[in-house]
Amino acid sequence: MRRYEWRAKCRTAILETETSAIEGELSDAEDAVVMRTRELFRETGADVELERDALDDALYSLRALRHALEKRTRAV
């Protein structure tokens, strides 16, 4: 995966407005974050640590969005 491809996927998922597409975009973004996290597992350096922090934040945001959508779906 290209270094910051996961960021584009996260941005797409978070900004998606089409209800029928959100689930797929969320899954793609989560998969990309997990894949990039695995790629960085054995790497070190200041840039790597910054990216790991960004990956953690992104995954947290994606999971929060998923949770909010599930709550909304149950309420409807």
Residue pairs with C-beta under 8 A, 6 or more apart in sequence:
1 32
1 35
1 36
1 39
3 51
5 32
5 36
6 29
6 32
6 33
6 35
6 36
6 55
6 58
7 54
7 58
9 25
9 28
9 29
9 32
9 33
10 29
10 32
10 33
10 58
10 61
10 62
12 25
12 28
12 29
13 22
13 25
13 26
13 28
13 29
13 62
13 65
14 29
14 61
14 62
14 65
16 22
16 25
22 69
23 69
26 62
26 65
26 66
26 69
29 58
29 62
30 59
30 62
30 63
33 55
33 58
33 59
33 62
34 59
36 51
36 55
37 52
37 55
37 59
40 48
40 51
40 52
40 55
